Amino acid sequence: MDVRATYLRFPAWTQHFWTWQTGKALPGQRPLLRHTWASYLTVTLTVFLTGLAVSTVAVAAMFPYWWVALLLGWTLTVAGERVMVLVIAHQALHRRFSGKASLDAFWGEVVTVLSVYHTFRDFKEEHFDNHHRREIFATEADPPVQFLLDLGFRPGVPRRRQWRRAWTVFLSPVFYWRGFLGRAGSTLKPGVGARRRIGFAVWLGWWLSLPFWFPHGTLVLVLAFVLPVILFAQLSALLDRLGEHEWLAPRVPAYGHRFYTAANTAARFCGAPVPARSVPAGRRTLAWVRWTALTLGYHLPSRLLVVVGDLPNHDYHHRYPSTTEWTTAAYARQADIDAGPEGPPYQETWGMGAAIDRVFRSWETDRGQQPSEALAEH
């Protein structure tokens, strides 16, 4: 089934929204808006800082229904933070953010400081110098694979046990504490520049000072900063990592050196088939209630908090890592399909959980030697 085509049940003027929400463009669809790097940066920083401000004011003032504002603040903070790391810093280390190496390095450091993330240099070493290397990608030597193995995920383990392990890690204080130590410790390592350390100290010092002078300061520190910036972002990173690629799956020699990532990489779209007009009247209301609940309670939060920015089309990034179309990746990927991709067919999964389950299923069957059932080719 062409899931995206089912969204044509909605009016034409809504289709760009559905392209953003699902991450998949329609055939022939063109972008409605093209960001410059500066406008993309401005919007992202505004979302992140607004989220922190909304959460801070909500907790400090404790006005009626303050917790509703806190939820909004958490959403904006985590969404902004993950875009800062996974889009801005990511494109900067590929030298495709502003197009100037010095400017990319500067903003890469800024957003990783604000995110309390690893240094830009460490991020570049992990992702650009290792993950993108042909002989390392998706093997046991790939840093993301090492990260998952260190958390107790194992090839050859039944899928149900993998999911139980996932929930154990999701709820583990040790996981979050180790994640924080790794992120903060990256800045404290020898060789890190003074500007990075000073910026990091000022940013953390601001938040750590709140209990001494701000109304409900300790609660503000915990609820407005520690939970979204440290814990929720760490959970988002794990969910993203689990479904990012079909880790340890075998290569397809026929794909050659240029498209060596295609066998291990599928698009991750956030949506579900819209109920068809042919659904019997008695079941139509239930079908729409279920679709609406899934969209609002699962697919939209996945898009905002985990599969952010251009991540739904991460397969396009690996085919064309030097592309300048990262702000409009959904349209660029579809244009490549429309033109007849020069490489192997694109693959896709629908639903964040389905992408993770794809990995668990492949690991269950002798390290991914069997094809995944969760994929559809285009």
N, C-alpha and C positions, 0 to 999 in steps of 0.2 A: 504493500500500500504506500502511495505517496502521501505521507502524513501532512506535509506542508500544503499540498493542494487542497486538503479538506478545509483549511482556513479561508479559502475563497468563498465560503458561505457568508463571511463577514463583508461589509461594504469595502469598496476599493480604497476609500480614504483611510481605512484602518490598517492596510496591508504593511506599511512601513513599521508600524508598531509591532505587528506580529513577526516581522522579519527580525526586529531587535529581540523580542521576547524569546522566540524559538531559536534564533541564531542562524536560521536558514532563509535565504532569499528565494524569491520566485524566479523562474526562467525569464530572462530578459529584463528583470527589474533593475533599475538604476538607483543609486543613492539619492536620498532626499537632501541630505546635508553632508558636507565634507569638512571635517575639522582640520585646522592647522595644528601643528604640534603645540603651539602656544595656547590655542583655545581649548584643546584637549587637556592640557596641564591645568589650565585655569578652572575648568569645570570639575576636574577630579579633586583638586585641592579644596575647592569650595565645598564639594560634597563631604569630604573627609572632615574638614574643620567645622563645618556646620553641624555634622553629627556629634562631634565632641562638645560643641557649644550647647546644643539642645539637651544632651544628656547631663551636662554639668548644671545647667540652669534647672532642669527638672528635679534633680536630686537635691540641689542646694535649696530651692524654694519650696519643694514638697507641696505644690499647689494641688487642688483636686484633680484626680486622674493623672497625676504626674508620671505614673508608670506607663501610660500610653505614649507620652512624649519620650520617655526613656527607650521604649521599644523602637520608636522612629529614629532616635539618635543612634542606637546600636546598629540599625540597618544601614544608615548613611555612613557611619564610621567604618564598619566592616567592608561595605561595598567600595568606599573610597580607598581604603587601605589596600585591598586586594588588587584594585586596578592600578594603584601606584606601583606595587611590586610586579604584578604579572603582565602589565602592559607598558607602563612608563619605564621602569627600571629594565624590564626585559628588552624593550626596543632600544633603550640606551646602550645596553651591553652589545647589541648587534649593530650599533652605530647607525640606527635608522630612526631615532626619535626626532631630533632636530636636524640631523645631517652633519653636525659639527661635533667632532670627537670630544673636545674640551667641554662644550656645553652639555653634551650627553652625559659625560662623567660627573659634571657638577650636579645635574638634576637627579642622576642616579643615586648619588650620595644623599641628597636632600630627602628624597622620598623614602630611602631605606632607613634614614635616621628617624623620620617621623613615624615610620611603621615599626620601629624597634626591631629591625630586620638585620640580617647579616650585612656586612660591609659590601659595597658595590664590587670590590675586588674579589671577595669570596664568592659572591653570586656569579660573577663572570667566570671564575675558575670552575665552579660546579657546572654551570649550564653551557656556556659557550665553549670552554676548553675541553670539556669532557662529554656532556650529554649529546652535543652535536657532532662528535667525532664518529665516523663510520664504524670503526672497530669497537667502540664502546657502547653506542646507542642501544638501549633496551637489554643489555647483557648484565651479568652479575657485577661487572665493573662500573656500570652506570650509577652515579650517586643516588638518584631516586630509588633504584632497585635496592641498593645497600640500605637506604633509609627504611624501606618496607621490611626487608629481611631483619633488620635490627629491632623492629617493632614486633617481630614474631610471626609475620606472614611467611608461609612456606609453600613452594611448589610441591605438588603431589598430595596436598591435603584436601579432603573433601570440601566442597563449596560451603556447606552449612557450617563447618568448623571455621572457615575463613571469615564468614559473617559474624560468628560468635566472637572471634578474635577482634574483629573490627569494633564491635560494640564494647568490648573490654577496654580497648585502647581509647575509644571516644570518651569513656567515663573515668579514665585513669588520671589521677592527679600527678603521678610520676611522669606521664607523657607530656603534660603541659609544663611541668617544672623543668624537665630536661630540654624542652623546646625553648623555653625562655633563657636558660643558661647558655644554650648554643647561640641564640640570637644576640644576647647581650655580650657574651664572651667573644664573639667575632670582633667587636670593637675594641676589646681590651688586649687583643693579641699584639705581640711585638711587631713593629713595622707599620702600624696603622697611623695615618697622618694626624697631626695635632688638631686640624680644623674639624675632622670627623669626631674626634674624642670630645672636643669642646662643645660642638653642636649636640652631641649625644648627651653630655652631662647637663647642659642647659635645659634640654627638652625633658629629660627624666627628672631633673631637679625641680622644674616648675611643678610637675605633678606631685612629686614627693613632698613639696612644701605646703600643699593645700590643707592637710590636716591641722596645720599650725595657725591658719588665719581665715579659712573659708568656712561658711556655714555648712555643717555636716561634711566637713572636709575629708575625713577618712572614708565615708561612704561614697563621696564623689570620686575619690581616687580609685576605689574598688569597682564601683558600678559604671562610671563614665570612662575610665581608662583601662584598668587591668582586664576587666572582662572582655570588652570588645577588641582592644588592640592586641592583647596577649593571648587570651584563651580562645575567643571565638575565631580570631584570625588563624590561630594554630589548627583548630578543627577544620576550618575552610581549606587550609593548605593540605591537610591529610586527605580530605574528601577529593580534592582536585588531583592529588598525586595518585590516589588509588585507581582512578579511571582515566588518567591522562593518556596512557599507551597500553598496549597489550604486552606488558613486560615479559621478557624471556621467550616470547614467541619466536619461532624460527624465521629466518630471512627467506625471501623468494628470489633466487638467483636471477630469474628472468627479468626482474625489475631493474637490474643493473645498479651501477654506483650512484646515479643521480637520484633515483627514487627508492633507495634502500629502506626508507622509513615507512613506505606505504603499507606494507604488510602488517605493521604493528600499530598503525595510527588510523583512527576513525574520527570523524566529526562527532561532537557531543551536543545534540540539540535538545532544547528544553520545551517539550510540548507533548501533546497526545492528540490522536485523531478527533476532530470535531464531529459530534453526532450527525449522522447522515439524515437527510430528509426521509429516507426510506424506513427509518426506525419506526416500528409500530407505535401508534398513538399512546397506548398504555405504558410503554417503556420509555417514551421520549422524554418526559419530565425527569424521570430518574436518571436517564443518560446525561441530560444537561446538568443536573445537580452534581453528578459525579464528575463530569468534565470541569465544571466551574470550581469545585472543591480541589481537584488535582491541580488546576492551573494556579489558583490563588494560594494554596497551602503547600505546594510542592515545586512545580515547575518555575513559577515566578521567583520564589525565594532562592531556588537553585541558580537561576540566572543572575540574580542580584548579588548573591553572597559567595558563590563557589565558581561557577562557569562564567566568569566575568569577562568584560571587554571582548577581545577577539578569540577567546578560548574555545567557543563552540566550533570554530574553524581552524583549530590547531593543526589539523592535517595539511591545510593550505600553507601554513607557516613553515612546516617542515619540508614541503616540496619547494617552496620559494622563500627561504629564510631572509633573503635580502630585499624582499618586496617593500615598496613604499606604500602599499595599499592596506596597511595594518588598521587604519581607522575605519575602513570599509571592507573588511575581510570577507564578510558574508556575501557581499555582491561580487567581489573579485573571485571567490571560489566558484560561485554559480556561473559567472562569465566564462571561467575555464571549462566548466562542464558543458555549457552551451556551445562553446567552440569545438568541443571534442578534446578532452584532456590529452596532452602529449604523453603523459605517463599512464600508469595502470588506473583502473576504475577507482573512483572515490568510494569510501565506505562511511557509514553513519550509524550512530545509535541514537535512540530517543529516550531521554530520561537519564539524569545523573546516576541514579541507582543502577540502571541497566548497563551503563558504561563500567561501573565497578564490578557488577556481576559478570560482565564479559571477561574481565581479568581473572576473577575467581574460577569461572568455568574453565578457562584455558589452563590455569595452573592445576586444576583438578585432573585434567587429562594429559598427564605426562608433560608438564611444562609447556603447555600450549601447542602440542604437536598436532592437535585436531582443530579444524576450523571452528570459529565461533558461530553459534547459532543466532547471536543477537545482532548480526550485521545485515545490512541491505546494500547492494551495490547499485551505483548509478553511472 
